[in-house]
């Protein structure tokens, strides 16, 4: 690995979003808010963070761009990533402050009123749909994940962790799939997550690693919209996007939109029209991470991409674009033309690329 990619990998490990925005008192605030004795006197959580702004005071996430020997379009992609790293460092330093939401919007964007309206339509239609009951342990799921990776010829580590805020995550910097050791998974969830986490995230990491520059496996600037859009699009295409998960994606989008002008308790009450208490809380908690006093407006906005991203994929395909090329790495929509040129110029052997079964008709 070259100097610039070694530095990028190190920076991405340090700028770990899940760790930075995970409240230290997550469980205590959840238990207090959902306590059955106080259903009508709920107070928005006040989150505390181990992540201190002082931690980033002398931190300068600089990539040694002068060492990069690459075509001009690749150099520009690294320059864009440098800008995103600078914004990310500023967002991390702003955790718990009024500046956090502004930084999040600069990096991830925010849903429109039209997006929120579409999300409401889905929620109304699926209001009666209830959560799935998990039955398989994380250890059992890990075996299934390992089999899927082997079938595709992808090498990744699988790690079980006890301190995760989510059920599963894929870390591109370390080529690791992390599972929440305490989570239980329903059969439908397992099938959907295989498509989402392996067939999309792990495949894009693998394909990106076939290029000479590590940024294509670690994520170009703005890649997340295409990443989550692809994952949910393939969930739907494979027949594994079940109704309750559709409802979750719509709920996240609406919660982001509402949170930009309302506090935790207000957003929670609105989501209660469509979800049980625990699910509504989990959605708003996910959106309000990064804030201290969640009674204030603000949000970690990235969650809306799960809802809006699939439509961006459909528009991309409707214009005659190549889905396989978008799967060639962890790239943004705007970088597909660069990928096509790199393939044409012989910088990548596409015979080493792998694709999920859902894409057989596209290759």
C-alpha positions in Angstrom: 0.0 0.0 0.0 1.3 3.4 -0.9 2.0 6.3 1.5 -1.2 8.2 0.8 -3.5 5.2 1.2 -1.7 4.2 4.4 -2.4 7.7 5.7 -6.0 7.6 4.5 -6.7 4.3 6.2 -5.2 5.6 9.5 -7.4 8.8 9.3 -10.6 6.8 8.6 -9.9 4.6 11.6 -9.5 7.6 13.8 -12.5 9.4 12.3 -14.9 6.6 13.1 -18.4 8.1 13.1 -20.1 5.4 15.1 -17.7 5.8 18.0 -17.7 9.6 17.9 -21.4 10.0 18.1 -22.3 7.1 20.5 -23.6 8.5 23.8 -21.8 7.2 26.9 -25.1 7.2 28.7 -27.1 5.6 25.8 -28.8 2.9 27.9 -29.5 5.0 30.9 -31.3 7.7 28.8 -33.2 5.1 26.9 -34.4 3.4 30.1 -35.5 6.7 31.6 -37.4 7.8 28.5 -39.3 4.6 28.1 -40.0 4.0 31.8 -43.6 2.9 32.0 -44.3 5.2 35.0 -43.7 8.4 33.1 -45.4 8.1 29.7 -46.9 11.6 29.8 -43.9 13.4 31.3 -41.2 12.4 28.9 -38.2 14.6 28.7 -35.9 14.6 25.7 -32.6 12.7 26.5 -29.5 14.6 27.4 -26.6 12.7 25.9 -23.0 12.6 27.1 -20.0 11.8 25.0 -16.5 10.5 25.6 -15.6 12.2 22.4 -14.2 15.6 23.4 -13.7 18.5 21.0 -10.3 19.0 22.6 -9.3 15.6 21.2 -9.3 17.2 17.7 -7.7 20.5 18.6 -4.3 19.6 17.2 -5.5 17.0 14.8 -4.9 17.8 11.1 -6.2 15.1 8.8 -3.9 15.8 5.9 -3.2 13.5 3.0 0.2 13.7 1.4 -1.2 14.5 -2.0 2.3 15.5 -3.3 3.3 11.8 -3.1 0.4 10.7 -5.4 1.4 9.3 -8.8 -1.9 8.9 -10.6 -4.0 10.3 -13.5 -5.4 13.8 -13.0 -8.9 12.5 -12.4 -7.7 10.3 -9.6 -5.7 13.1 -8.1 -8.9 15.2 -8.1 -10.8 12.4 -6.3 -8.2 12.4 -3.5 -8.5 16.2 -3.3 -12.2 15.9 -2.9 -11.6 13.3 -0.1 -9.3 15.7 1.6 -12.0 18.3 1.7 -14.5 15.7 3.1 -11.9 14.7 5.8 -11.5 18.3 6.8 -15.3 18.7 7.2 -15.5 15.4 9.0 -12.9 16.5 11.5 -14.9 19.7 12.1 -18.1 17.7 12.6 -16.4 15.4 15.2 -15.0 18.5 17.0 -18.6 19.9 17.0 -20.2 16.8 18.7 -22.5 18.1 21.4 -22.5 21.7 20.0 -24.9 23.8 17.9 -22.5 23.4 14.9 -22.8 19.7 14.7 -26.0 19.6 12.5 -24.6 22.2 10.1 -21.4 20.1 9.6 -23.5 16.9 9.1 -25.6 18.6 6.4 -22.4 19.8 4.7 -21.2 16.2 4.5 -24.4 14.2 4.1 -27.1 16.6 2.9 -30.6 16.7 4.2 -34.1 15.4 3.0 -36.5 17.8 1.3 -40.2 18.4 2.2 -41.0 16.2 -0.9 -38.8 13.4 0.5 -40.6 13.7 3.9 -44.0 13.6 2.1 -43.1 10.4 0.3 -41.9 8.9 3.6 -45.2 9.7 5.3 -47.1 8.0 2.5 -45.1 4.8 3.1 -45.7 5.0 6.8 -49.4 5.5 6.4 -49.6 2.5 4.1 -47.6 0.3 6.4 -48.8 1.6 9.7 -50.1 -1.8 10.7 -46.9 -3.7 10.0 -45.1 -4.9 13.2 -41.4 -5.8 13.9 -40.0 -9.2 13.3 -39.0 -11.5 16.1 -35.3 -12.5 16.1 -34.4 -16.1 16.7 -30.8 -16.6 15.4 -27.8 -15.5 17.5 -25.0 -13.3 16.2 -22.7 -16.2 16.3 -25.0 -18.3 14.1 -25.4 -15.3 11.7 -21.6 -14.9 11.6 -21.3 -18.5 10.1 -23.8 -17.6 7.4 -22.0 -14.4 6.6 -18.7 -16.3 6.3 -20.2 -18.8 3.9 -21.6 -16.0 1.7 -18.2 -14.2 1.6 -16.5 -17.5 0.7 -19.0 -18.1 -2.1 -18.2 -14.7 -3.6 -14.5 -15.1 -3.0 -14.2 -12.1 -0.7 -11.7 -12.0 2.2 -13.0 -10.1 5.2 -12.8 -10.5 9.0 -16.0 -11.0 11.0 -15.9 -9.7 14.6 -18.5 -10.0 17.4 -18.7 -6.9 19.6 -20.6 -6.3 22.8 -20.7 -2.4 22.7 -22.3 -1.7 19.3 -25.2 0.7 19.0 -26.3 -1.1 15.8 -26.8 -4.7 14.8 -24.1 -4.9 12.1 -21.6 -2.6 10.3 -19.0 -3.0 7.7 -15.7 -1.2 8.2 -14.0 -0.6 4.9 -10.7 0.7 6.4 -10.1 -2.6 8.3 -12.0 -5.0 5.9 -14.1 -6.1 8.9 -17.8 -7.0 9.4 -18.8 -6.2 13.0 -21.8 -7.9 14.6 -23.5 -6.9 17.8 -22.9 -9.9 20.0 -26.2 -9.4 21.9 -28.4 -9.1 18.8 -30.9 -11.7 17.6 -31.8 -12.0 13.9 -35.0 -13.2 12.2 -34.7 -15.4 9.1 -36.0 -12.5 6.9 -33.4 -10.1 8.5 -30.6 -12.5 7.8 -31.5 -12.8 4.1 -31.9 -9.0 3.8 -28.6 -8.3 5.6 -26.7 -10.7 3.4 -27.7 -8.6 0.4 -27.2 -5.3 2.1 -23.9 -5.9 4.0 -22.2 -8.6 1.8 -23.6 -8.3 -1.7 -23.3 -4.5 -1.6 -20.9 -3.2 1.0 -18.4 -6.1 0.9 -18.6 -6.4 -2.9 -17.9 -2.7 -3.4 -14.9 -2.9 -1.0 -13.5 -6.0 -2.8 -14.0 -4.5 -6.3 -12.5 -1.2 -5.3 -9.4 -3.0 -3.9 -8.7 -4.3 -7.5 -7.6 -0.8 -8.4 -4.1 0.6 -7.7 -5.5 3.3 -5.3 -7.0 2.5 -2.0 -9.5 5.3 -2.0 -11.7 3.2 -4.3 -12.1 0.5 -1.6 -12.3 2.9 1.4 -14.8 5.4 -0.1 -14.6 8.4 -2.3 -16.1 11.7 -1.1 -19.9 11.5 -1.1 -20.1 7.7 -1.8 -22.7 7.0 0.9 -25.7 8.0 -1.1 -24.9 5.6 -3.8 -23.8 3.0 -1.3 -27.0 2.8 0.7 -29.1 3.4 -2.4 -27.5 0.3 -4.0 -27.9 -1.7 -0.8 -31.7 -1.0 -0.5 -32.2 -1.3 -4.3 -30.7 -4.8 -4.3 -32.7 -5.7 -1.2 -35.9 -4.9 -3.1 -34.7 -6.5 -6.3 -33.8 -9.8 -4.5 -37.2 -9.9 -2.9 -35.7 -9.6 0.6 -36.9 -6.0 1.5 -39.8 -6.9 3.8 -42.5 -4.4 4.7 -41.3 -3.6 8.2 -37.8 -2.6 6.9 -39.4 -0.4 4.3 -41.2 1.3 7.1 -38.0 1.7 9.1 -36.3 3.4 6.1 -39.3 5.8 5.7 -39.3 6.5 9.4 -35.6 7.4 9.4 -36.1 9.8 6.5 -39.1 11.5 8.2 -37.3 11.6 11.6 -34.3 13.4 10.0 -36.6 16.0 8.3 -38.6 16.6 11.5 -35.5 16.7 13.7 -34.1 19.7 11.8 -36.8 21.8 13.4 -38.0 19.8 16.5 -36.7 18.1 19.6 -36.5 14.4 20.4 -39.8 14.1 22.3 -41.8 15.9 19.6 -40.3 13.7 16.8 -40.9 10.6 18.9 -44.6 11.4 19.4 -45.0 11.9 15.7 -43.4 8.5 14.9 -45.6 6.8 17.5 -48.4 7.2 15.0 -46.7 4.5 13.0 -44.4 2.5 15.3 -44.3 0.9 18.8 -42.5 2.8 21.5 -39.2 0.9 21.3 -38.9 1.2 17.6 -39.9 4.9 17.5 -37.3 5.6 20.2 -34.6 3.6 18.4 -35.1 5.6 15.2 -35.1 9.0 16.9 -32.1 8.0 19.0 -30.2 7.1 15.8 -31.0 10.5 14.3 -30.3 12.6 17.4 -26.8 11.1 18.0 -24.2 13.9 18.1 -26.4 16.3 20.1 -26.3 16.8 23.9 -29.6 18.3 24.8 -31.8 16.5 22.3 -34.8 18.8 23.1 -33.1 21.2 20.6 -33.5 20.9 16.9 -30.7 19.1 15.1 -29.8 15.7 13.6 -27.1 13.4 12.2 -28.7 13.6 8.7 -27.1 10.7 6.9 -30.0 8.3 7.7 -32.3 9.6 4.9 -30.1 8.1 2.2 -31.6 4.7 2.9 -35.0 6.0 1.7 -34.0 8.4 -1.1 -31.0 6.4 -2.4 -32.9 3.7 -4.2 -34.8 6.2 -6.4 -31.4 7.7 -7.3 -30.3 4.3 -8.4 -33.4 3.8 -10.5 -32.9 7.2 -12.1 -29.2 6.3 -12.8 -30.3 3.1 -14.5 -33.1 4.8 -16.4 -30.5 7.1 -18.0 -28.8 4.0 -19.4 -25.9 3.9 -16.9 -24.1 0.7 -16.0 -24.9 -0.8 -12.6 -21.8 -3.0 -12.7 -19.5 0.0 -13.1 -21.2 1.6 -10.0 -20.4 -1.6 -8.1 -16.7 -1.3 -9.1 -15.8 0.4 -5.8 -17.1 2.6 -3.0 -17.7 5.5 -5.3 -20.2 8.3 -5.6 -22.5 8.7 -8.6 -20.2 11.5 -9.9 -17.2 9.2 -10.0 -18.7 6.5 -12.3 -17.2 8.2 -15.4 -13.8 8.2 -13.8 -14.2 4.5 -13.1 -15.2 3.8 -16.7 -12.1 5.7 -18.0 -9.8 3.8 -15.6 -11.2 0.5 -16.9 -10.8 1.6 -20.5 -7.2 2.7 -19.8 -6.4 -0.7 -18.3 -5.9 0.4 -14.7 -8.1 -2.4 -13.4 -8.6 -6.0 -14.3 -12.4 -6.3 -14.1 -12.2 -10.1 -14.3 -11.3 -9.9 -10.6 -14.5 -8.1 -9.8 -17.3 -10.1 -8.2 -21.0 -9.4 -8.3 -24.0 -10.7 -6.3 -26.6 -13.0 -7.9 -29.1 -10.2 -8.0 -27.0 -8.5 -10.7 -26.5 -11.5 -13.1 -28.8 -10.0 -15.7 -26.8 -6.7 -15.8 -23.3 -7.9 -16.5 
